[in-house]
Protein backbone atom coordinates (compact mmCIF):
# COMPACT_ATOMS: atom_id res chain seq x y z
CA UNK A 1 0.00 0.00 0.00
CA UNK A 2 1.02 3.51 -0.65
CA UNK A 3 1.34 5.91 2.18
CA UNK A 4 1.20 9.64 1.68
CA UNK A 5 2.92 11.94 4.09
CA UNK A 6 0.86 14.86 5.18
CA UNK A 7 1.79 17.99 7.02
CA UNK A 8 0.73 16.21 10.19
CA UNK A 9 3.17 13.35 9.73
CA UNK A 10 6.17 15.28 8.43
CA UNK A 11 8.09 16.92 11.24
CA UNK A 12 8.55 20.63 10.76
CA UNK A 13 12.06 21.71 9.91
CA UNK A 14 13.69 23.65 12.71
CA UNK A 15 13.59 27.36 12.18
CA UNK A 16 16.98 28.59 11.12
CA UNK A 17 17.61 32.09 12.26
CA UNK A 18 20.47 33.14 10.03
CA UNK A 19 21.62 36.68 10.59
CA UNK A 20 21.62 38.99 7.62
CA UNK A 21 25.08 39.92 6.44
CA UNK A 22 26.44 43.18 7.77
CA UNK A 23 26.59 46.07 5.31
CA UNK A 24 29.84 45.83 3.38
CA UNK A 25 30.43 49.50 2.59
CA UNK A 26 29.76 52.77 4.39
CA UNK A 27 27.09 53.55 1.78
CA UNK A 28 25.30 50.26 2.47
CA UNK A 29 25.48 51.02 6.18
CA UNK A 30 24.05 54.50 5.63
CA UNK A 31 21.16 53.13 3.57
CA UNK A 32 20.27 50.79 6.44
CA UNK A 33 20.59 53.60 8.98
CA UNK A 34 18.38 56.00 7.04
CA UNK A 35 15.68 53.32 6.68
CA UNK A 36 15.90 52.58 10.41
CA UNK A 37 15.59 56.30 11.24
CA UNK A 38 12.52 56.53 9.01
CA UNK A 39 10.95 53.51 10.73
CA UNK A 40 11.59 55.01 14.16
CA UNK A 41 9.72 58.18 13.26
CA UNK A 42 6.55 56.14 12.89
CA UNK A 43 7.32 53.51 15.54
CA UNK A 44 9.51 55.04 18.27
CA UNK A 45 9.56 51.82 20.30
CA UNK A 46 11.07 49.69 17.53
CA UNK A 47 14.16 48.39 19.33
CA UNK A 48 15.64 46.62 16.29
CA UNK A 49 15.76 49.90 14.35
CA UNK A 50 17.20 51.68 17.37
CA UNK A 51 19.94 49.04 17.63
CA UNK A 52 20.75 49.41 13.92
CA UNK A 53 21.13 53.16 14.34
CA UNK A 54 23.35 52.75 17.38
CA UNK A 55 25.64 50.20 15.76
CA UNK A 56 25.72 52.03 12.45
CA UNK A 57 26.61 55.32 14.10
CA UNK A 58 29.39 53.68 16.07
CA UNK A 59 30.78 52.13 12.88
CA UNK A 60 30.74 55.44 11.01
CA UNK A 61 32.51 57.23 13.85
CA UNK A 62 35.12 54.46 13.92
CA UNK A 63 35.63 54.78 10.16
CA UNK A 64 36.28 58.48 10.52
CA UNK A 65 38.71 58.37 13.44
CA UNK A 66 41.51 56.21 11.97
CA UNK A 67 41.56 58.23 8.77
CA UNK A 68 41.34 61.66 10.38
CA UNK A 69 43.74 64.18 8.94
CA UNK A 70 43.48 67.96 9.19
CA UNK A 71 42.80 68.25 5.46
CA UNK A 72 40.51 65.20 5.07
CA UNK A 73 37.73 64.81 7.63
CA UNK A 74 35.90 62.08 5.78
CA UNK A 75 34.88 58.42 6.15
CA UNK A 76 36.44 57.12 2.95
CA UNK A 77 39.25 57.91 0.56
CA UNK A 78 36.71 58.68 -2.17
CA UNK A 79 34.11 61.37 -2.38
CA UNK A 80 31.05 60.46 -4.42
CA UNK A 81 27.80 62.14 -5.47
CA UNK A 82 25.77 60.84 -2.55
CA UNK A 83 28.45 61.76 0.00
CA UNK A 84 26.06 63.92 2.02
CA UNK A 85 24.15 60.80 3.04
CA UNK A 86 26.97 59.81 5.43
CA UNK A 87 26.75 62.84 7.73
CA UNK A 88 22.97 62.85 7.28
CA UNK A 89 22.74 59.32 8.70
CA UNK A 90 24.90 60.27 11.69
CA UNK A 91 22.85 63.41 12.32
CA UNK A 92 19.53 61.58 12.15
CA UNK A 93 20.83 58.79 14.39
CA UNK A 94 22.22 61.31 16.86
CA UNK A 95 18.95 63.17 17.11
CA UNK A 96 16.82 60.05 17.54
CA UNK A 97 19.19 58.42 20.03
CA UNK A 98 20.16 61.58 21.87
CA UNK A 99 23.81 60.97 20.95
CA UNK A 100 25.63 64.30 20.89
CA UNK A 101 28.79 62.55 19.66
CA UNK A 102 27.00 61.39 16.50
CA UNK A 103 25.58 64.90 15.94
CA UNK A 104 29.01 66.48 16.47
CA UNK A 105 30.64 64.07 14.01
CA UNK A 106 27.89 64.63 11.44
CA UNK A 107 28.16 68.41 11.75
CA UNK A 108 31.97 68.27 11.58
CA UNK A 109 31.98 66.26 8.35
CA UNK A 110 29.20 68.30 6.78
CA UNK A 111 31.00 71.50 7.72
CA UNK A 112 34.22 70.10 6.22
CA UNK A 113 32.32 69.53 2.98
CA UNK A 114 31.10 73.12 3.02
CA UNK A 115 34.66 74.46 3.32
CA UNK A 116 35.91 72.26 0.51
CA UNK A 117 35.12 72.28 -3.15
CA UNK A 118 32.95 69.21 -3.05
CA UNK A 119 29.48 70.72 -3.07
CA UNK A 120 28.95 70.55 -6.82
CA UNK A 121 29.20 66.76 -6.64
CA UNK A 122 26.44 66.35 -4.10
CA UNK A 123 23.95 69.15 -4.54
CA UNK A 124 21.25 66.50 -4.92
CA UNK A 125 21.70 65.22 -1.35
CA UNK A 126 22.96 68.36 0.38
CA UNK A 127 19.48 69.67 1.33
CA UNK A 128 18.55 66.49 3.24
CA UNK A 129 21.83 66.46 5.14
CA UNK A 130 21.53 70.14 6.05
CA UNK A 131 17.93 69.64 7.17
CA UNK A 132 19.19 66.88 9.47
CA UNK A 133 21.94 69.20 10.77
CA UNK A 134 19.36 71.91 11.48
CA UNK A 135 17.10 69.42 13.28
CA UNK A 136 20.03 68.16 15.35
CA UNK A 137 21.56 71.53 16.25
CA UNK A 138 18.95 74.24 15.75
CA UNK A 139 21.62 76.25 13.92
CA UNK A 140 19.88 78.36 11.26
CA UNK A 141 23.01 78.22 9.10
CA UNK A 142 22.06 74.65 8.09
CA UNK A 143 18.51 75.64 7.21
CA UNK A 144 19.80 78.43 4.96
CA UNK A 145 22.27 76.08 3.24
CA UNK A 146 19.50 73.51 2.77
CA UNK A 147 17.27 76.03 1.05
CA UNK A 148 20.17 77.20 -1.13
CA UNK A 149 20.86 73.59 -2.14
CA UNK A 150 17.20 73.13 -3.08
CA UNK A 151 17.34 76.23 -5.25
CA UNK A 152 20.59 75.04 -6.86
CA UNK A 153 19.05 71.64 -7.56
CA UNK A 154 16.07 73.30 -9.23
CA UNK A 155 18.32 75.60 -11.28
CA UNK A 156 20.59 72.73 -12.41
CA UNK A 157 18.49 69.53 -12.35
CA UNK A 158 20.89 67.65 -14.62
CA UNK A 159 23.58 67.78 -11.88
CA UNK A 160 21.43 66.20 -9.14
C-alpha positions, 0 to 999 in steps of 0.5 A: 500500500502507498502511504502519503505523508501529510503535514501532520506526519512530516516533522517541521524543519527547525527554524533557522535564524540566520543573521543577515550579512552586515553592510559591506560599505559605508554607503550600504550602512548609511542606507540601512541607517536611514531606513531605520531612522525613518521607521523610528519616526513612525514607531519610536519603540522599535528596538531593532531599528534603534539598535541598527542606528546605534551600531551604524553610528558607532561604525561610522565614527570608527571609520572616521577616526583612523583616517582623520587628517586635518585636510581630510575629515571624511569616512572614505578615501573617495568622495562620491555624489551621494556623499552627504548621506553619510553625515545625514545618517549620523545626524539623524541617528544622533537626534533620535538616540540623543547621541551628541557625539553622532551629531558632532561628528555629522556636523563636523563632516558636513561642515568640512564639505562646506569648506571644501570644493565638493558641493557641486558633486552632491547638490542632490543630497545636500538639502537632506543632510543640512535639514538633518543638521538643522534638526540636530543643532537648531543652527539656522546656518544649516537651514539656509544652506539647505534652502540654497541647495534646493534652489541650486538643484532646481536651477541645475536639475541635470547635476542632481 
